Amino acid sequence: MRFTFASEFLRKQGGLFEFNIKKAVLNTDFPMHSHEFNELFIITKGTARHTINKQENILSPGDVFVIKDPNIRHGFTDPKQLEIYNFSFSSDFLGEIGEDLLQMPGFQALFALNARSIVGNNNYIRLSIKNRSDIVSIAESILQEFLTKASGHETIIKSCFTAIIVKLCREYQATSNKTTPQKLDQFGKAMAFIEKHYSSPIQLKEIAQVAAVSERHLVRMFNESFHITPKRYINQLRLNKAMYLLNNNTLPIKEIAFMCGFNDVNYFSTRFLSFTGKTPSQYRKLKR
């Protein structure tokens, strides 16, 4: 089978169902390329050299890469019966991800954070033999649903793909001390803690303790990678959560403010106006 990527498919689908899956065996080189969509690929058999920008890796069964940065170029050389599952999906494909998934350090490190901006590398793990078998089985189910397109296939694909993501995140957490760059691991733990506790007061020292770094080092990590302080990141996260709630329910604004970690509704309104250019009431009316 000729191995191609799914940029055209994703463009055609627009905002409807921006997802594609390919399974192929590579025996010829695949040139360096980049793409706008997110890519997850899993190696199940064979070997090859995989180049990401200027870094080369020897691929083997169980290797998993997540590529989310359009500035990254990657390709395969010298493949020998390289069996690969390739998932292409837009950033919005998963829709409303469960809060418990956002609170997993593995999700933050693999799917939310841009590893390239943090450690100069991509998001990568190697699966255990058991997890490899489980994930391949789920991938086959997704492939069949994608090809047959039976009634309800979109729902099954999303749920099965989410199951793969959860298994990858658990694998990450089980092996992160051995295989993950330390800085990415620290960021993943920090972000997961913030996602779990954003609705309550968060002290810088608490985040630093979870990430196993000093407070000064934590601030430096955020500034170097995101050009933002941890405090500002938390405030922006809270405001983004508030925007979502204002769009999707009729709860009183005061209650939304409290749910998003703002104990003073006037302060919330001031910060929201500065962030969006509109008051919470104006924003809600505009989106309905």
C-alpha positions, 0 to 999 in steps of 0.5 A: 500500500502506498503511504500518504498523509491526510492533509487533503482529507482534513481540509475537505472535512472542514469542522465535521470529522477531522480525523484519518487513520492509515495502516501501511507497511513501508519498504521505501523511504518517505521524504521529509515533510510537515503538516498543519494537523496533529499526527500520532503514529505507532510502530508495530513491526519492522525498523527504520530511521526516523528523522525529526528536523536534524535529530535521528531515531532508530524506530522499532516496534512499540515506538509512539510519536505525537507531532503537533508543530507545523514547523517540524519536518520529519521523514523515514529512511531505510525502512525494513517491513515497517508497519505503522498506524498513522492517525491524523486529526485536527486540534478540535477533533476530540471536542470536550475532553474529560477533566480527568484526562486533562489532569493526567501528566501524560496527557499534558506532556504528550498531547497538550504541551509542545515538546519542541518549545520545551526540550527541542524534541518531540513527544515520544514514548515506547509501549510495553508489550501488553499495552502495544497489543491492547492499543493495536487491537483498538487501532484495528477497530478504529480502522474498520469503523473508518473504512466501513463507515457504518451508522454511528462510526464517528462516535465509536472512532472518537471513543476508541481513539480517546481510549488509545490516548488514555492508555498512552497517558498511563504508559507515559506516567508509568515510564516517564522517569526512564524515558521522558526528558526531565523538563517535559516531565516536570512541565507535564506534572505542573500542568496537570496539577494546575488543571486539577486545582485551578478552581481553588487558590494555587500557591506557586510553591505547591506547583513547584513541589509537584514538579520537583523544582524550586519556585525560581526554576518553575518561573524560569521554565514558564518564561523560557518556554511560554513567555508567561509567568505561572500566575498569568498562565493560571489566570488565562486558564481560568478565563478560558474555562469561564468563556466555555461555561458562558458559551455552554450553560445558563449558570449565573455569572457569579457562580461561573466566576467561583467555579473558575477560581475567582472569589470576587465577581467584580475582579472576575469581570475586570479581568474578563473585560481585559482578556476578551474586550467584553464583559461576561454579560456582553460575551454571553449575549454575543455568543448566543 
